[in-house]
Amino acid sequence: MSKAQQIYVRMAHVHEAFGIHKATAYRAAQRGELTIYKRGVMSFLKVAEVEQWIEKGVKAA
């Protein structure tokens, strides 16, 4: 059985998952480019949204 694909990633682990600093993700959220989901004291990002945001930035460069 294959490992289940991750749907959300915690902000604390965004660097490990995508190689971007969490401050970069927070700035993108402030600009309305990403959505941060809160559950109690934890903050999450949707993996698909971050991947789309990264790909959009790569195509623009």
BELNOR-V41955 format. One record per residue. RES is the residue in three letters. SS is DSSP state (H for helix, E for strand, L for the rest). PSI is psi in whole degrees, 0 to 359 (NA if undefined). NEAR is the number of other ideal C-beta (glycine too) atoms within 12 Angstrom. Layout:
# BELNOR-V41955
res-><RES;RES>
ss-><SS;SS>
psi-><PSI;PSI>
near-><NEAR;NEAR>
This chain:
# BELNOR-V41955
res-><MET;SER;LYS;ALA;GLN;GLN;ILE;TYR;VAL;ARG;MET;ALA;HIS;VAL;HIS;GLU;ALA;PHE;GLY;ILE;HIS;LYS;ALA;THR;ALA;TYR;ARG;ALA;ALA;GLN;ARG;GLY;GLU;LEU;THR;ILE;TYR;LYS;ARG;GLY;VAL;MET;SER;PHE;LEU;LYS;VAL;ALA;GLU;VAL;GLU;GLN;TRP;ILE;GLU;LYS;GLY;VAL;LYS;ALA;ALA>
ss-><L;L;L;L;L;L;L;E;E;E;H;H;H;H;H;H;H;H;L;L;L;H;H;H;H;H;H;H;H;H;L;L;L;L;L;L;E;E;E;L;L;E;E;E;E;E;H;H;H;H;H;H;H;H;H;H;H;H;H;H;L>
psi-><136;158;136;142;137;134;320;154;138;147;326;340;10;327;317;323;323;350;19;150;147;333;325;318;319;319;320;323;321;327;355;13;334;157;130;127;132;140;98;235;357;145;140;157;146;129;314;322;319;317;317;319;317;313;321;319;324;319;328;335;NA>
near-><3;4;5;7;11;19;16;23;29;27;31;16;21;33;18;14;23;29;14;24;15;26;13;23;34;19;16;27;25;13;13;11;21;33;22;26;21;14;11;8;9;15;23;28;37;26;23;18;26;36;23;19;28;25;14;15;18;10;9;9;7>
